[in-house]
Amino acid sequence: MSNPQDNRMLPTGRLIPPDLDDAMVTAVVESFYAKARQDDVIGPVFNRIIAPEAWPAHLKTIADFWSSMLLGTGRYAGRPMPKHIAIPELSDAHFARWLALFRETVEDLCPPGPAALFIERAEVIGNNFRVRIAQYRGEDISLMRPIRAAPPESWRPD
């Protein structure tokens, strides 16, 4: 007899790993953004955009976003794209570093199933943001190729 917890599924039919829960989502978000704020590439962007006193609320919003994305909780109803479009310095180097650091974080904190799901969703989200930002800037997106969440040791800035 199988445990019902093993068969959790989003309305889209996507299976939710049984060991993925809100506590894990929160741990990933808090650990990742603690690292990201100190990172030489993406830290300056985060620290310019988000005031130190705004971080607790921002972390909760981001955890709600990931909880909605991975667990189907529906707690996030925001529109992150306009906020990212408004950041003029965002480039592929920022998205590549974000993905590499995110991968490192989830692989450190999560079992393989949840880690793979986090990485897959991060790649889709990051690449969607890149394309939408490029379109907004009037750039030719026909030559864009997806950025993968490469292991951090293989990441090299442009």
N, C-alpha and C positions, 0 to 999 in steps of 0.2 A: 504494500500500500504506500503510495507516495504522499509526501507532505504537501499540503496545499500551498505552503510558502514557496515550494520549489517551482510552482507553476504560475507565478504572478505574470500578468501580461498587460501591456498598455492597450488602449483601445485600437491602436494601429496594428496590433498583432505582434509587436516587438516584445520579446521575452525579457523580463527583468531578472538579472542574476539574483539568486536567493539571498546572497550575502550583501547585497547593496541596499542600504537604507539611508535615511536622512542624517544619521550620525556620521556615516562615512562621507556623504556629500559635504557636510559642514566641515569635517576634518580636512578634506581635500581643498576646499575653498580657502580656509584659514591658513593652511600650510603654504599653498601656492602663492597667495597674495603676500604673505610675509616674505617669501623669497623674491617675488616679483618686484616688490617695493625697494629691495636692496640691489636688484640687478642693474648692471651698467647700461644695458640696452633699453629695457622697457621700464625700469624704475623711474627714470626722469619724467617719462610721460605720465605714469600713474600719479607720481608725486606732484606734478604740476596741475593736473586736472582735479584731483580729489584731496581736499584739505584733511590734515591729520585728524581733526575732530569728526569728520564725516565718514571715516573708515568703518566704524562699527555698523552703522546703518547700511553702508554700501556692501559690506560683507554679507549681511543678512539678505539684501536684495539679490546678490549674486548666488547665494545658496538657494534662495527661492527659485531663481532661474534654472539652476542645474537640477534641483529637485523636480521641477516641472518637466524639464527635458528628459530626465532619466527615469523618474518614478511616476510621471504622469499626475503629479499632485495638483497642478493648476494654480499654484500659489503665485506665479509670476504672470503679470499681464502687461508688462512694460513694452517699450519700443527702444531697444538698445541701438538700432542702426543710426538714427539721427545724431545721437551722442558721439558715436564713433566717426561718423562723417565729418563732424565739427572739429576733429583733431587733425590739423593740417600736416603734422609731421609723420603720421602713421604711414609706414611703408612695409614692403615685404620682409625686410629685415626684422621689423618689430613682430610681425605675425609668425615668422619662422622661430624667433627666440621664444615667443609666448608658447608656441606648440611644443618646443623642445623642453622648456622648463615645466610645462604642464605634464608632459609625458613622464619626466623624471619624478614629479610629485606623485602622480597616481601609481606609478610602478613601485615607489617606496611605501605607499600607504595602503594599497588595495590588493586583494587577491587577483589572479589573472583575469577572471571573467569581468568583474567591474572595471578593472583597469582598461581592458580592451574596449569596453563600451564607452568609457570616458574619452579615450583617445579618438575613437571613431567619430564621436559626436563633436569633439573639439576640432578635428580636422574639417568636418563639414561646416561648422559654424565659422571657423577662422577663414576658410576659403570663400564662403558666402560673403562675409564682411569685406574681404579683399576685393572681390568682383564688384560688389555694390559701391564701394568707395571709389574704385577706378572708374566705374560708369559715371558716378556723380562728378568726378573731376574731368570727364570728357576724354578719358584715356581709351586706347584701343585694347579691348579685353580679349581679342581673338588670339593673341599670342600667350595669354596667361596659362600657366600650368599649375595644377594643385601643389601646395606645399604640404609635405607630410610631417608628422610629429617625429622627427628624427631623434635618436638618442642624443642627449646634450653633448656628449664627448665628440660627436661627429658634426656638430653645428659650427659653422664658420660665418662671421659677418661678411657682408658684401664689401 
